[in-house]
Amino acid sequence: MSEAPSTVVPMDVILVPGLWLDASSWRDITPALEAAGHTARPLTMPGVGAPASESDKIGISDWVDAVVAEIDAADGSVVLVGHSGGGNVVWGAADARPEKVTRVVFVDTLPPHDGGQISEFPVVDGVIPFPGWEFFDDEDVADLDAGTRARTLPLTRSVPARVPTDPITLADGGRHRVPVTILFGTMDDEAFRAAVTQWGPYGDEFASIDDAEIVKLGTNHWPQFSKPEGLVDALLAAIR
């Protein structure tokens, strides 16, 4: 894994997992961030793994609030990293505290527009359990071999039923001044910029960002499991 450059500026790096994952999903990533001089803060979001009786009132705004609380607890500026649906969460937090966020890094996802949702998944007993690796298209899971799938399946937990379909509320245009890095699995900068213009309000949101870079990871949707070393290298390059 990459070593920190001599001029590294230590940062608090808040790591927000996607749906069905908790702080442990970053366990192959955090040691390298710490070795590079940063403080890694992997989060477990409210209601993850909890039954409906404890999580039915939890929505996307509660997840955003949890990240904002971490930002407020930091001594200085932070870097926000969001994987998949966690991208909606970190963008909401950047919207709330743009003056304290040095950079937002999206891992195989993109900034949502105001009112954007994560997606819709089957609800079982009032929560959304992990639907299994076989639920997803090959373009998402092709680089997860049988051993990796078996190793990571126990890390998955249910999420509150409201979270994936709750619209994100974005208000302060200050988020557009925050530098953004998109670590995209299958598209490089040129391909992404061409594609995003066809994605309606997502394209409009992206176009409003002053400073955005796209880096192709060459992975599918869960690089923290399939190629953690490559993800670490890309994160260290982005956190600057």
C-alpha positions, -999 to 999 in steps of 0.1 A, spaced: 0 0 0 11 36 -6 31 55 20 23 90 29 43 117 11 66 138 33 43 168 30 12 150 41 -13 171 61 -29 149 88 -67 149 83 -97 135 101 -112 111 75 -148 102 82 -157 70 64 -194 64 57 -204 29 45 -231 21 20 -263 2 28 -260 -30 49 -225 -22 61 -211 -8 93 -178 5 104 -161 -29 101 -165 -27 63 -136 -3 63 -112 -25 83 -89 -32 53 -87 5 46 -82 22 80 -48 9 89 -32 24 58 -49 57 64 -36 58 99 -1 48 88 -2 77 64 -7 101 93 -45 105 91 -71 98 117 -97 74 103 -132 76 117 -153 47 102 -189 50 112 -219 27 118 -250 45 109 -281 48 132 -304 18 131 -282 -5 112 -289 -41 124 -318 -30 146 -353 -44 144 -382 -23 131 -393 -16 166 -361 4 171 -354 18 136 -388 25 120 -385 62 126 -349 65 113 -345 82 80 -317 96 58 -317 129 77 -307 110 109 -278 95 90 -268 129 78 -271 143 113 -248 115 126 -221 126 102 -226 163 110 -221 154 147 -187 138 138 -177 168 118 -186 191 147 -166 169 171 -135 172 150 -109 198 160 -104 210 124 -115 203 89 -124 168 77 -125 147 46 -157 128 40 -157 95 22 -190 79 12 -194 45 -4 -225 38 -26 -256 50 -7 -232 66 18 -225 92 -9 -259 107 -3 -251 109 34 -218 127 30 -231 151 4 -259 160 29 -233 165 56 -211 187 33 -242 208 25 -247 213 63 -210 221 71 -193 232 39 -168 254 58 -154 224 77 -151 199 48 -118 199 29 -129 173 3 -157 148 -3 -147 115 -18 -174 93 -35 -166 56 -38 -185 42 -69 -213 67 -66 -219 104 -73 -233 134 -56 -271 133 -54 -294 162 -63 -318 178 -39 -346 152 -35 -325 123 -47 -329 89 -32 -306 59 -29 -328 32 -43 -356 8 -34 -351 -27 -20 -375 -54 -5 -387 -47 30 -388 -77 53 -403 -75 89 -401 -37 87 -364 -35 78 -343 -40 46 -321 -70 50 -291 -75 27 -306 -93 -3 -275 -114 -10 -247 -111 -35 -268 -129 -61 -293 -100 -61 -269 -77 -79 -259 -75 -115 -226 -88 -127 -214 -52 -132 -216 -47 -95 -202 -80 -81 -180 -95 -109 -148 -90 -90 -160 -105 -58 -149 -142 -58 -166 -169 -38 -142 -166 -9 -146 -128 -7 -184 -132 -8 -184 -158 20 -160 -137 41 -179 -104 38 -215 -117 40 -214 -119 78 -205 -81 78 -239 -72 63 -268 -61 85 -303 -47 79 -310 -10 74 -340 10 85 -368 7 59 -370 45 53 -334 52 46 -330 40 9 -361 58 -3 -360 90 18 -352 120 -4 -321 139 6 -327 176 14 -300 199 2 -302 236 7 -268 255 10 -251 259 -23 -219 261 -4 -215 224 -9 -206 232 -46 -175 250 -34 -162 218 -17 -137 199 -38 -149 165 -49 -132 133 -59 -153 105 -75 -136 71 -74 -156 54 -100 -153 17 -107 -156 14 -144 -154 49 -160 -125 73 -163 -129 111 -162 -137 115 -199 -163 87 -199 -179 99 -167 -183 135 -178 -199 124 -211 -223 100 -193 -234 123 -165 -248 148 -189 -275 122 -197 -285 117 -161 -309 146 -156 -307 163 -122 -277 143 -113 -259 159 -142 -271 193 -132 -258 188 -96 -224 176 -109 -221 206 -132 -226 229 -103 -195 216 -85 -165 240 -89 -137 214 -85 -144 178 -93 -121 150 -105 -130 115 -115 -106 86 -110 -112 51 -125 -106 24 -100 -110 -5 -124 -132 -24 -100 -168 -32 -95 -191 -18 -68 -173 -29 -35 -136 -21 -39 -131 -21 -2 -136 -59 -4 -123 -67 -39 -93 -45 -42 -86 -27 -9 -50 -18 -18 -61 0 -49 -88 19 -30 -63 29 -4 -39 42 -30 -68 63 -46 -79 76 -12 -45 87 -2 -40 105 -35 -74 122 -31 -68 133 6 -45 162 1 
